[in-house]
Amino acid sequence: MLESTVDYDPLEDLTSILFSKESLNNIDQLINATRGYKQQLQADILEEESELNDPPRDSSEMEASLRKVFHDFKETQDISASTELTISNLTESISYLDIAKKNISHSLTLFQNLKIFTDSYIQSNELLLQGSFKKMVSPYKIMCSLAENTFVSYKSLDEINYLLSCISRLKSDTLAKIKENYSSLFSSSSIPEHDTSLTSELREGACELLDCDSGTKTQMTDWCLDKLLFEMNEIFRVDDEAGSLENLSRRYIYFKKILNNFNSKFADYFSKDWEMALKLTVSFYRITHKDLEILLKREFKDKNPSIDLFMTALQATLDFEKYTDVRFSKKIKEPKLSSCFEPYLTLWVSHQNQMMDKKFLSYMNEPKFPANDAESLVLASSTDLFRTYRSVLTQTLELIDDNANDGILTALANFFSKWLQTYSQKILLPLLLPDNIEVQDKQEAAKYTVLLINTADYCATTIDQLEEKLSEFSSTPEKLSDCFAKAKNIYDDLLSKGTSFLLNRVMPLDLNFVWREFNNNDWLNTMIEDYSRYMVTLKSVLRVSASTDASSQQRPEQPSTLAFILLRFNRDVYKWNFLDKVIDIVSSNYTSNIIRLLQPIPPFSLAGNKRKFETKTVINIGEQLLLDLELLKEIFFALPDNVNNDSDLRESTSYKRVKRHADSNIDQLLKFIKLLVAPLDSADDYYETYSKLTENNPHSAVWSFILALKGIPWDLALWKKLWGAYNLETDDAEEGGTPGVNRDLFVFKWDKPLLGQFENNLSRIQDPAWSKFVRQDLKISPPVMKRIVSTPQIRQHKEEQKKQTLSVKDFVSNSRFFNRGT
């Protein structure tokens, strides 16, 4: 069972031996056996150690064996060296023969190439003397190829060097002969129109010969270009009158004649791959570019340079560049000629002011709406203004070649901003009716005001795009933002003024009639049977049909002012925002009218001062208001549904936001009216109702005003009883008479002055007990009122406003608003 391995584990054997209790009876035998095996192992170990310590017996035999191995290795080396020498002797002659064979092959090849080389030279020389360029192409190419690739390395040999010199002279003679042919071609007054042989000799012969050497080809093309442009360079010298800036357009015209003459007479004599017409234009660009730099620098040395001359030259240059771009498909890679004008482009930008002056004269004279009475969402002049801007911007970027030039871009931004401000003052602002002019035709006023809003929004959006485009080419976009900041603020202010005019001067014309009906209603004897008349009128005022479109103007039914306004907004975001504000205005006006109807008449707490409505009457009025509120909820919820009948639009965030807003306002009104009808029989019950509906509003002024609106008599004991149940615990500073910024005023947030007026009247009660209750328990003190000092100038201004009775039609007619463009 015992193993001989090093990592032997005795636990396995012990477990198997002592597996059962009976095995303990043989424990003595096990110990004896183990002791005997231990002694045997110790004896084996001692025997092995003694064998290791004994010296080896066969060391002499091992030494002899090693010597024999070294001797055999030396003999093998000697045999190898002898064998190698024998093989070398045998193959030496073979190597000599192989080298000789290679030399003979190389010599044969060289002599063959030399024969071809010599024959090609002789043949090319003979053909050159005959003037046959076309036949000369093949041997000439072979000659040039062998000279450059094969025999140039043998230049040290006199014969080869002499032959290469002859080849060089032949190339020079060939170039001279070709020049002679082209020179006679250029100088000839009349060229045969159908001389195909000459055309073929020069295009397929001479050009092919010149293609063999890039240096010779470049020399030839430069010579031809100089010949073609020689006469023009002589005429348009920088120091002569013909070469002045005034005659720049004539220079361009003259070059066009040269280019057309070359294409018609000489282009066929050159290989198409040479693109001689393009190279001719590039050469003209280089010459003219250098001359333009000199001419412009000379012109602007004067303190009063001619802007007209600058613009004429610039326009002529731009036209010429367009011509060459179209003709050569923008293959010209040379710097543009217009780049010479770049250092002086601020003058070009300022010159655009003359164009804008003319534009604005036309803008002011054109009608604001088309003559066929079709509806226009934005002023046509605004789109034309930005088309002009895009044109100016495109031309400027072309002039600066899409490179960053912060000076020019800043000047351009200031130019755009200047005329945007002028546009707002001269074109858009007159669309807005001044505060001292009465609105007579609400739809006409709304029509022009919405046109103002749409156009201002279009301008504001396009200003951002314009700034973004300019910033792409500027290294300092923050400077551009500063340039446009004032214009942006102006258009934002126009948007705010236009929206405020619609909400505060147009919509109230309809809403005021509703509130007059509200105030004329017999609330003292109201019968809770149906919706009140004022609420039905309000429904017609806020009627917006989902099918309202541009054709609705032709229907017999006149659209409401709200529908008329919403129809003309060019963006849905303005429709939603306007509906938001209309909902707030109606909610605020409705709440204010309810408060004014029910608020107590001062002075308060007088024994003989009877309330306008008793508590029972107020409850009756409140129940009618609850019924009317159901119709108001229907009206509010119908507004976003009828703005657009697109189901996808109704899933938008704006649609849901207006819905939530309407629901929030209705809920606030509902809580307010429920408080008006809440019974006062039990102070604790009323406290619970009040706390639930106002969400534990802690302000004593709100609590007091609602009690006063409920028609409760000025019975101090009753007020203290209700106040005791309420048991407010508020901080003195928070409960002061002056409304704080963070105070929750419940529905009175829509008309804070009414709450402040109530606090003021309540704090002026003369009765000592009441005064103590108001000041110490309710902690209400008179709000701080700013005193308005009436100066003679203010009184005179008010009198002038009262005398002013002009209508919007009269106002704009006197300012030739409706007569513009007629």
Backbone hydrogen bonds, N-H to C=O, Kabsch-Sander energy under -0.5 kcal/mol:
donor,donor_aa,acceptor,acceptor_aa,energy
8,Y,5,T,-0.9
12,E,9,D,-0.9
13,D,9,D,-0.6
14,L,10,P,-2.4
15,T,11,L,-2.3
16,S,12,E,-1.7
17,I,13,D,-2.4
18,L,14,L,-2.7
19,F,16,S,-0.7
23,S,20,S,-0.9
24,L,21,K,-1.6
25,N,22,E,-1.4
26,N,23,S,-1.0
27,I,24,L,-1.4
30,L,26,N,-1.8
31,I,27,I,-2.2
32,N,28,D,-2.2
33,A,29,Q,-2.5
34,T,30,L,-2.2
35,R,31,I,-2.4
36,G,32,N,-2.3
37,Y,33,A,-1.9
38,K,34,T,-1.8
39,Q,35,R,-1.9
40,Q,36,G,-1.9
41,L,37,Y,-1.8
42,Q,38,K,-2.2
43,A,39,Q,-2.1
44,D,40,Q,-2.1
45,I,41,L,-2.2
46,L,42,Q,-2.0
47,E,43,A,-1.9
48,E,44,D,-2.1
49,E,45,I,-2.1
50,S,46,L,-1.9
51,E,47,E,-1.7
52,L,48,E,-1.8
53,N,49,E,-1.6
54,D,50,S,-1.0
62,M,58,D,-1.7
63,E,59,S,-1.8
64,A,60,S,-1.9
65,S,61,E,-1.9
66,L,62,M,-2.0
67,R,63,E,-2.0
68,K,64,A,-1.8
69,V,65,S,-1.7
70,F,66,L,-2.1
71,H,67,R,-2.0
72,D,68,K,-2.3
73,F,69,V,-1.9
74,K,70,F,-2.0
75,E,71,H,-2.2
76,T,72,D,-1.9
77,Q,73,F,-1.7
78,D,74,K,-2.1
79,I,75,E,-2.2
80,S,76,T,-2.0
81,A,77,Q,-2.3
82,S,78,D,-2.1
83,T,79,I,-2.3
84,E,80,S,-2.3
85,L,81,A,-2.0
86,T,82,S,-2.0
87,I,83,T,-2.2
88,S,84,E,-2.3
89,N,85,L,-2.2
90,L,86,T,-1.7
91,T,87,I,-2.2
92,E,88,S,-1.3
95,S,91,T,-2.1
96,Y,92,E,-2.0
97,L,93,S,-2.1
98,D,94,I,-2.1
99,I,95,S,-2.6
100,A,96,Y,-2.2
101,K,97,L,-2.1
102,K,98,D,-2.2
103,N,99,I,-2.5
104,I,100,A,-2.3
105,S,101,K,-2.5
106,H,102,K,-2.7
107,S,103,N,-2.5
108,L,104,I,-2.7
109,T,105,S,-2.6
110,L,106,H,-2.8
111,F,107,S,-2.9
112,Q,108,L,-2.4
113,N,109,T,-2.8
114,L,110,L,-2.8
115,K,111,F,-2.3
116,I,112,Q,-2.6
117,F,113,N,-3.3
118,T,114,L,-2.8
119,D,115,K,-3.0
120,S,116,I,-2.9
121,Y,117,F,-2.1
122,I,118,T,-2.8
123,Q,119,D,-3.0
124,S,120,S,-2.8
125,N,121,Y,-2.7
126,E,122,I,-2.3
127,L,123,Q,-2.5
128,L,124,S,-2.3
129,L,125,N,-1.8
130,Q,126,E,-1.4
131,G,127,L,-0.9
131,G,128,L,-0.6
132,S,127,L,-2.3
133,F,131,G,-1.2
136,M,132,S,-1.1
137,V,133,F,-0.7
137,V,134,K,-0.8
140,Y,136,M,-2.1
141,K,137,V,-2.4
142,I,138,S,-2.0
143,M,139,P,-2.7
144,C,140,Y,-2.6
145,S,141,K,-2.3
146,L,142,I,-2.6
147,A,143,M,-2.2
148,E,144,C,-2.0
149,N,145,S,-2.4
150,T,146,L,-2.1
151,F,146,L,-2.1
153,S,150,T,-0.6
154,Y,151,F,-1.1
155,K,152,V,-0.9
157,L,154,Y,-1.7
161,N,157,L,-2.9
162,Y,158,D,-2.5
163,L,159,E,-2.2
164,L,160,I,-2.5
165,S,161,N,-2.0
166,C,162,Y,-1.9
167,I,163,L,-2.0
168,S,164,L,-2.2
169,R,165,S,-2.3
170,L,166,C,-2.2
171,K,167,I,-2.3
172,S,168,S,-2.1
173,D,169,R,-2.6
174,T,170,L,-2.6
175,L,171,K,-2.6
176,A,172,S,-2.6
177,K,173,D,-2.7
178,I,174,T,-2.5
179,K,175,L,-2.7
180,E,176,A,-2.3
181,N,177,K,-1.9
182,Y,178,I,-2.6
183,S,179,K,-3.1
184,S,180,E,-2.2
185,L,181,N,-1.8
186,F,182,Y,-2.9
187,S,183,S,-2.4
188,S,184,S,-1.1
195,D,192,P,-0.9
196,T,194,H,-2.0
199,T,195,D,-1.9
200,S,196,T,-2.7
201,E,197,S,-2.5
202,L,198,L,-2.3
203,R,199,T,-2.8
204,E,200,S,-2.0
205,G,200,S,-0.6
206,A,201,E,-2.4
207,C,202,L,-2.4
209,L,205,G,-2.3
210,L,206,A,-2.3
211,D,207,C,-1.5
212,C,209,L,-1.1
213,D,210,L,-1.3
217,K,213,D,-2.3
218,T,214,S,-2.5
219,Q,215,G,-2.2
220,M,216,T,-2.2
221,T,217,K,-2.7
222,D,218,T,-2.4
223,W,219,Q,-1.7
224,C,220,M,-2.4
225,L,221,T,-2.6
226,D,222,D,-2.3
227,K,223,W,-2.1
228,L,224,C,-2.5
229,L,225,L,-2.3
230,F,226,D,-0.8
231,E,227,K,-0.5
233,N,229,L,-2.5
234,E,230,F,-2.0
235,I,231,E,-1.9
236,F,232,M,-2.9
237,R,235,I,-1.3
240,D,237,R,-1.0
243,G,237,R,-0.7
244,S,241,E,-1.7
247,N,244,S,-0.8
248,L,245,L,-1.4
251,R,247,N,-1.8
252,Y,248,L,-1.9
253,I,249,S,-2.3
254,Y,250,R,-2.8
255,F,251,R,-2.3
256,K,252,Y,-2.2
257,K,253,I,-1.7
258,I,254,Y,-2.1
259,L,255,F,-3.1
260,N,256,K,-2.7
261,N,257,K,-2.6
262,F,258,I,-2.5
263,N,259,L,-2.4
264,S,260,N,-2.0
265,K,261,N,-2.2
266,F,261,N,-0.5
266,F,262,F,-1.8
267,A,262,F,-2.2
269,Y,266,F,-1.6
270,F,267,A,-1.4
274,W,271,S,-1.2
275,E,272,K,-1.1
279,K,275,E,-2.3
280,L,276,M,-2.6
281,T,277,A,-1.8
282,V,278,L,-2.5
283,S,279,K,-2.4
284,F,280,L,-1.9
285,Y,281,T,-2.4
286,R,282,V,-2.1
287,I,283,S,-2.1
288,T,284,F,-2.8
289,H,285,Y,-2.7
290,K,286,R,-1.8
291,D,287,I,-2.0
292,L,288,T,-3.1
293,E,289,H,-1.8
294,I,290,K,-1.4
295,L,291,D,-2.7
296,L,292,L,-2.9
297,K,293,E,-1.8
298,R,294,I,-2.1
299,E,295,L,-2.3
300,F,296,L,-2.3
301,K,298,R,-0.9
302,D,299,E,-0.9
307,I,305,P,-0.8
310,F,306,S,-2.1
311,M,307,I,-2.9
312,T,308,D,-2.6
313,A,309,L,-2.6
314,L,310,F,-2.6
315,Q,311,M,-2.8
316,A,312,T,-2.3
317,T,313,A,-2.2
318,L,314,L,-2.6
319,D,315,Q,-2.5
320,F,316,A,-2.1
321,E,317,T,-2.5
322,K,318,L,-2.3
323,Y,319,D,-2.0
324,T,320,F,-2.4
325,D,321,E,-2.5
326,V,322,K,-2.2
327,R,323,Y,-2.2
328,F,324,T,-2.5
330,K,325,D,-1.5
331,K,328,F,-1.0
339,S,336,K,-1.1
340,C,337,L,-1.7
341,F,338,S,-1.2
342,E,339,S,-0.9
344,Y,341,F,-1.7
345,L,342,E,-1.8
347,L,344,Y,-1.3
348,W,344,Y,-0.7
349,V,345,L,-2.5
350,S,346,T,-2.4
351,H,347,L,-1.8
352,Q,348,W,-0.8
352,Q,349,V,-1.0
353,N,350,S,-1.5
354,Q,351,H,-1.2
355,M,351,H,-0.7
356,M,352,Q,-2.2
357,D,353,N,-2.3
358,K,354,Q,-1.6
359,K,355,M,-2.1
360,F,356,M,-2.7
361,L,357,D,-1.5
362,S,358,K,-1.6
363,Y,359,K,-2.4
364,M,360,F,-2.3
365,N,361,L,-0.9
366,E,362,S,-1.3
373,D,370,P,-1.6
382,S,379,L,-0.9
383,T,379,L,-1.1
384,D,380,A,-2.0
385,L,381,S,-2.4
386,F,382,S,-1.9
387,R,383,T,-1.8
388,T,384,D,-2.3
389,Y,385,L,-2.1
390,R,386,F,-2.5
391,S,387,R,-2.1
392,V,388,T,-2.6
393,L,389,Y,-3.0
394,T,390,R,-2.8
395,Q,391,S,-2.4
396,T,392,V,-2.4
397,L,393,L,-2.7
398,E,394,T,-2.1
399,L,395,Q,-2.1
400,I,396,T,-2.4
401,D,398,E,-0.5
402,D,397,L,-2.3
403,N,400,I,-1.7
409,L,405,N,-2.4
410,T,406,D,-2.5
411,A,407,G,-2.1
412,L,408,I,-2.5
413,A,409,L,-2.5
414,N,410,T,-2.5
415,F,411,A,-2.1
416,F,412,L,-2.6
417,S,413,A,-2.7
418,K,414,N,-2.4
419,W,415,F,-1.9
420,L,416,F,-1.9
421,Q,417,S,-2.2
422,T,418,K,-2.0
423,Y,419,W,-2.3
424,S,420,L,-2.1
425,Q,421,Q,-1.9
426,K,422,T,-2.9
427,I,423,Y,-2.0
428,L,423,Y,-1.8
429,L,424,S,-2.7
431,L,428,L,-1.8
432,L,429,L,-1.8
433,L,431,L,-0.5
437,I,434,P,-1.4
438,E,806,L,-1.3
440,Q,438,E,-0.7
442,K,440,Q,-0.8
445,A,441,D,-2.4
446,A,442,K,-2.8
447,K,443,Q,-2.5
448,Y,444,E,-2.0
449,T,445,A,-2.1
450,V,446,A,-2.9
451,L,447,K,-1.6
452,L,448,Y,-2.0
453,I,449,T,-2.4
454,N,450,V,-3.0
455,T,451,L,-2.3
456,A,452,L,-2.8
457,D,453,I,-2.5
458,Y,454,N,-2.5
459,C,455,T,-2.7
460,A,456,A,-2.8
461,T,457,D,-2.6
462,T,458,Y,-2.3
463,I,459,C,-2.4
464,D,460,A,-1.6
465,Q,461,T,-1.7
466,L,462,T,-2.6
467,E,463,I,-2.8
468,E,464,D,-2.4
469,K,465,Q,-2.3
470,L,466,L,-2.3
471,S,467,E,-2.3
472,E,468,E,-1.0
472,E,469,K,-0.5
473,F,470,L,-1.3
474,S,471,S,-0.8
479,K,476,T,-1.2
480,L,476,T,-0.9
481,S,477,P,-2.0
482,D,478,E,-1.8
483,C,479,K,-1.7
484,F,480,L,-1.8
485,A,481,S,-1.0
486,K,482,D,-0.6
488,K,484,F,-2.5
489,N,485,A,-2.3
490,I,486,K,-2.2
491,Y,487,A,-2.1
492,D,488,K,-2.5
493,D,489,N,-2.3
494,L,490,I,-2.0
495,L,491,Y,-2.2
496,S,492,D,-2.1
497,K,493,D,-2.8
498,G,494,L,-2.8
499,T,495,L,-2.3
500,S,496,S,-2.5
501,F,497,K,-2.3
502,L,498,G,-1.9
503,L,499,T,-2.2
504,N,500,S,-2.8
505,R,501,F,-2.1
506,V,501,F,-1.3
507,M,502,L,-2.8
509,L,506,V,-1.2
510,D,506,V,-0.6
510,D,507,M,-1.3
511,L,507,M,-2.2
512,N,508,P,-3.0
514,V,510,D,-1.2
515,W,511,L,-2.2
516,R,512,N,-1.9
517,E,513,F,-1.9
518,F,514,V,-2.0
519,N,515,W,-2.4
520,N,516,R,-2.0
521,N,517,E,-0.7
521,N,518,F,-0.8
523,W,521,N,-1.9
525,N,522,D,-0.6
526,T,523,W,-1.0
529,E,527,M,-1.8
530,D,527,M,-0.6
536,V,532,S,-1.5
537,T,533,R,-2.3
538,L,534,Y,-2.3
539,K,535,M,-1.8
540,S,536,V,-1.7
541,V,537,T,-2.2
542,L,538,L,-2.3
543,R,540,S,-0.9
548,T,545,S,-1.6
552,S,549,D,-1.6
553,Q,550,A,-0.9
554,Q,551,S,-1.7
555,R,552,S,-1.2
562,L,541,V,-0.7
563,A,543,R,-0.5
564,F,560,S,-2.7
565,I,561,T,-2.2
566,L,562,L,-2.9
567,L,563,A,-2.2
568,R,564,F,-0.6
568,R,565,I,-1.1
569,F,565,I,-0.7
569,F,566,L,-0.8
574,Y,571,R,-1.0
575,K,571,R,-1.1
576,W,572,D,-2.5
577,N,573,V,-2.2
578,F,574,Y,-2.4
579,L,575,K,-2.4
580,D,576,W,-2.3
581,K,577,N,-2.0
582,V,578,F,-2.6
583,I,579,L,-2.6
584,D,580,D,-1.8
585,I,581,K,-2.6
586,V,582,V,-2.8
587,S,583,I,-2.3
588,S,584,D,-2.9
589,N,585,I,-3.2
590,Y,586,V,-2.7
591,T,587,S,-2.4
592,S,588,S,-2.7
593,N,589,N,-2.4
594,I,590,Y,-2.0
595,I,591,T,-2.6
596,R,592,S,-2.7
597,L,593,N,-1.9
598,L,594,I,-2.0
599,Q,595,I,-2.5
609,N,606,L,-1.1
610,K,608,G,-1.1
615,T,711,G,-0.5
618,V,614,E,-2.5
619,I,615,T,-2.2
620,N,616,K,-2.2
621,I,617,T,-2.9
622,G,618,V,-3.0
623,E,619,I,-2.2
624,Q,620,N,-1.7
625,L,621,I,-2.5
626,L,622,G,-2.3
627,L,623,E,-1.7
628,D,624,Q,-2.6
629,L,625,L,-2.4
630,E,626,L,-1.1
630,E,627,L,-0.5
631,L,627,L,-1.0
632,L,628,D,-2.2
633,K,629,L,-2.6
634,E,630,E,-1.8
635,I,631,L,-2.5
636,F,632,L,-2.9
637,F,633,K,-2.6
638,A,634,E,-1.4
639,L,635,I,-1.0
639,L,636,F,-0.7
641,D,637,F,-0.8
642,N,638,A,-1.9
643,V,639,L,-0.8
644,N,640,P,-0.7
650,R,646,D,-1.4
651,E,648,D,-1.1
652,S,649,L,-1.7
656,K,652,S,-1.8
657,R,653,T,-2.4
658,V,654,S,-2.4
659,K,655,Y,-2.0
660,R,656,K,-2.6
661,H,657,R,-2.5
662,A,658,V,-2.7
663,D,659,K,-2.5
664,S,660,R,-2.5
665,N,661,H,-2.4
666,I,662,A,-2.5
667,D,663,D,-2.3
668,Q,664,S,-2.1
669,L,665,N,-2.4
670,L,666,I,-2.7
671,K,667,D,-2.2
672,F,668,Q,-1.9
673,I,669,L,-2.7
674,K,670,L,-2.4
675,L,671,K,-1.8
676,L,672,F,-1.4
677,V,673,I,-1.5
678,A,674,K,-0.7
686,Y,682,S,-2.4
687,Y,683,A,-2.2
688,E,684,D,-2.3
689,T,685,D,-2.5
690,Y,686,Y,-3.1
691,S,687,Y,-2.9
692,K,688,E,-2.2
693,L,689,T,-2.5
694,T,690,Y,-2.5
695,E,691,S,-0.6
696,N,691,S,-2.4
703,W,699,H,-1.9
704,S,700,S,-2.8
705,F,701,A,-2.5
706,I,702,V,-2.1
707,L,703,W,-1.7
708,A,704,S,-2.4
709,L,705,F,-2.4
710,K,706,I,-1.5
711,G,708,A,-1.3
712,I,707,L,-1.4
715,D,713,P,-2.3
716,L,714,W,-0.8
719,W,715,D,-2.3
720,K,716,L,-2.6
721,K,717,A,-2.2
722,L,718,L,-2.4
723,W,719,W,-2.6
724,G,720,K,-2.8
725,A,721,K,-1.7
726,Y,722,L,-1.6
727,N,723,W,-2.9
735,E,731,D,-2.0
736,G,733,A,-1.0
743,R,740,G,-0.9
745,L,743,R,-0.9
748,F,745,L,-1.9
749,K,746,F,-1.2
750,W,747,V,-1.7
751,D,748,F,-1.0
754,L,751,D,-0.7
755,L,751,D,-1.0
756,G,752,K,-2.6
757,Q,753,P,-2.7
758,F,754,L,-2.1
759,E,755,L,-2.4
760,N,756,G,-2.2
761,N,757,Q,-2.5
762,L,758,F,-2.9
763,S,759,E,-2.4
764,R,760,N,-0.7
764,R,761,N,-0.6
765,I,762,L,-1.3
771,S,767,D,-3.0
772,K,768,P,-2.5
773,F,769,A,-2.3
774,V,770,W,-2.7
775,R,771,S,-2.5
776,Q,772,K,-2.9
777,D,772,K,-0.8
777,D,773,F,-0.9
778,L,773,F,-2.8
780,I,774,V,-2.5
781,S,779,K,-0.5
789,V,787,R,-0.7
790,S,788,I,-0.6
791,T,789,V,-0.8
795,R,791,T,-2.5
796,Q,792,P,-2.4
797,H,793,Q,-2.3
798,K,794,I,-2.5
799,E,795,R,-2.2
800,E,796,Q,-2.1
801,Q,797,H,-2.0
802,K,798,K,-2.1
803,K,799,E,-1.8
804,Q,800,E,-1.1
805,T,803,K,-0.6
811,F,807,S,-2.6
812,V,808,V,-2.5
813,S,809,K,-1.9
814,N,810,D,-2.5
815,S,811,F,-1.4
816,R,813,S,-1.7
817,F,812,V,-3.9
820,R,817,F,-0.8
822,T,819,N,-1.8
